[in-house]
Amino acid sequence: MNGPYLVVDSPRISCVTEPAQVVTQVVVRGRWDDRLRQETARVMRACVAEAPALLLIDLVGLTDPAGDSASTWRTVAQYAAEAGPPISVVVCAAGPAVRQRMSGLSGEHAVELADTVDAALAARPALDGGVHPQHMGLPAHPGASALARTMVTDACQAFRVAHLVHPARLIVSELVANAVQHTGTDMDVRVSLRGALLHLAVQDRSRHLPQMLDIDPRDREPLQAQGWGLRMVAATAAAWGAVPCLDGKVVWATLGTAAAVAS
């Protein structure tokens, strides 16, 4: 069973995704030390697993006079470049020592730098990530899951990944039902093809992250107990998790498309 990639904001790291733009921005602040390095690595792994087209790392609030964080950003860039699909990484507002240390690092994957986040985004006016998104807005209504399942079926047919219809319907149905039950807010369902991944996402208006509840082995009707939905998502998806967005959060899951019919 896959553990979730859950991104939780902290005083030193905050993250926000723009699902419609397939962009994730991570802000790292404070003095660089081993604890911050470990926290950063955890957040970056979760961001890369979600497979955005662009990952922006904003260091405007980072204190790193020796440039010790440079190797971390280089590792992130290499890891993202080797992901499926490859993810562009731009390090923004790096200090002089960080810039110097990164320029001195050897290897195949160079680290792209920008003076500001706005400058990085301006350099990619046509960014779409080649994700071919399908989108549907839904209310927090008991019938929302059925509408989402129909949308996912149509999307899988359009993307020529019909073999993923059943697992994709199961996943999106559970994510939507979870949002209806636990947030009661309007939501946006997005299905996209990202390289060799089918990406399923439900954006709601709550910041509370999903939780896999423990199943009580003494429950006489275990299939009726709460907690099975996200366990089924974890067992079915290649990866899943949640990341903050400007208005709430996005709960996402991916499926590999290896058996897709060639175009």
N, C-alpha and C positions, 0 to 999 in steps of 0.2 A: 504494500500500500504506500502511495506517495505522500510524504509529508508536505504540508502547504508552504508556499513561499509568501509569507505574510510580512508586509512592510509596515512597521510602526514608527511614526515620527518620534524623535527624541530631541532634547535641547540642542544637540550638536549635529544631527542629521535630519533633514526633512526631504520628503519626496512627493512629487505630484506628477500624475500622468495626464496627458491629453489624448483620450482614446480616439477621437475623431481624426487627430493629426498624427497618431502613432508616435508620439514624442513623450519621453519621460525625462523629467528634470530632477536632479538630486543636488541639494545644497549642503555643503559640508562646512562647518564653522567651528571656531575654537582653536585651541592649541593642539597640534598633531602629536599624538603619543601612541603607545602600543594599544591602549584600549580603544581609541578612536579608529585606529587601523583595523582592528578586528570587527568593530561595529560597521565600518564602511564596507569591508569585504562581504559581510552578511547581506547588507542592503543591496550591494551591487550584484551579487549572485541572484537575488530575487528579481531585480530589474531586468537582468539579461534573460532569465528564464521566461519572463513575460513576453519577450521578443518584440520590443518596439523597433521602429525603423531608425530612430535617433535617440541616443542617450546623452544628455547634457549634464556635465558635472561642473557645478558653480562653486568656485573656491574664493569668492570675493570676501568671505568672512573667515577664511582659514589663516591661522598663524603658523607658519612653517619656515622660520628663517634659515634653516639648514637645507631645506628642500628634500627632507627625508620621505615625503609622500610620493615623490616622483615615480618610484618603482611600483607603487600600488596602482597609479593611473596607467602605467604602461601594461601592467598585468591585466587590468580591466579591459583595455583596448584590445589586447591580444585575445583574451577570452571571448570578447564580443565579436571580433572578426572571425573567429572559428565557430561561432554559433550557427545554428540553422534556423532561419536565414541569418547572414552576417548583419551585424548591427554597427552603425556608425557611432563613434564616440568622439565628443568634442569636450575638451577641458577648457573651461572659461575662467578668466580673471586669475590665472595662476600668478603667484609672486615671482620675482626675479630668480630666486634660488631654485624654485621648482622648475621654472622654464629652462634654466641652465642645466639642471640635472637631467631633465628629460631629453634635451638635445644631445646629451652625452651618452645616452643609453643606446646600445647597439641591438640589432634584431630586425626581424622582417617587418613588424607592424609599427609604423610611426604613430606618434600621438598627435592628433590634430588639436591645435590651439586656437582660441579666439579671445579677444579682449573682453567681451561681454556676452551674455546669453542672447541679447537682442542681435548682436553682430553675427552670432552663430546661426540664428534663425533666418536672418536676412540673407545669408549666403545660400540658403536652401529654399527659395521662394516656391519651388514646384514640388516640395517634398510630399510624397504620397506613400513611399515605401513599397509600392507595387502590391498592396495588400488586397485590392478589390473588395472593399467592405460592403456588407449588406447591413441595413440598420432598421430597427423598428422601435418606436416609443410605445410603452405600455403603462396602464394604470395598475395600482396595487389591487388587483381584482382576482378572485379565485379562478377565473377563466384565462388569466394571463399565460399560464404555462402551456395551455393548448395552443394559443396563438403563437407562442414562441416556438413550439415544436413544428408547427406548419412552416414558419419562416425558415427554420433550420433545414427542414427537408428540401424546400425550394432552393436554398443556398447551396446545399451539398450537390444537388442536381446541376445547378449552374456552374459550380466549380469542378464538376466531373470527379467528384469523390463520393459517389453514391454508396460505396461500401462503408462510409462513415455515418450514414444516416442514423442507424440505430444508436450507436454510442453517443453521437452528437445530440440526438433528441433527448436521451436520458440525462445527459449532463445539463443541457440548458433548461430542461424542465425542473430539475432539482435546484439550480441556481435561482431561477425565477420564483419558484415556490418558497425558497428560503427568504428571498427579498420581500415577498408579499407578507409572509408570516412575521418576520422579525423587524422589518423597517416600516412597512405600511406606506411607502412613498412611491411616487412615479418612478419609472425606470426606463433605461435604454438598453436594448439588446443588440449586440453587434456580432456579426459572423464575418470572418475575413480569412483569406488564404495568404499565409505569410511563408513564402518559400515552401518547405516541406512540412509545414504545420497548418492545421485548421485551427483557428483561434476563435474561441467562444467567450464572450464577455457580457456581463450584466452590470450596468452602472446604476446605483441607487443614490438616494440623497442622504444616507446615513454614514457617519464615520466609524460606526462600530464594526469591527472585523468579525468575520464568521468564525465559529468555533465548532470543532468536531467533539460532540459530547460522548462521554463514556457510556457504553451500553451495559445495563444491569443484567448480568447472567441469570438473575432470578426472575426476570420478567417473563410472564407466562405467554405473552404475545409479542415476541421480540421484533417482528416485522412491523408492528404498529407503534413501536416506541420511537421517541425522538432521537435523532442522532445518526440514523442510517443514511439520510440523504447525502451529506457531505462525504460519508465513507464510501458510498457508491461512486461519487465523483472522483475521489482519490483513487479508487480501484480501477476506474475506467480510463481516466485521463493520463496522458504522458506526463503532464505537470499541471499544477493549479495553485492559485494563490489570490491575494488581494493587495491592492495598492491604492493609496489616497488619490483623489482627483480634486479639482477645484471646488466641486460641489458634491461631496460625499466620497464614495469609493467605487472601485471597479473590482468585481470578483471575476476571475478569468480561469480558463482551462484550455489546454491544447491537446490535439490528437495528431499523431503522425499520419502522413498521407502516402506512405511508401507504396501502397498497392494501387495508387490512383492510375486511371487510364491515361496514357500519354496523349498530349494534344496533337 
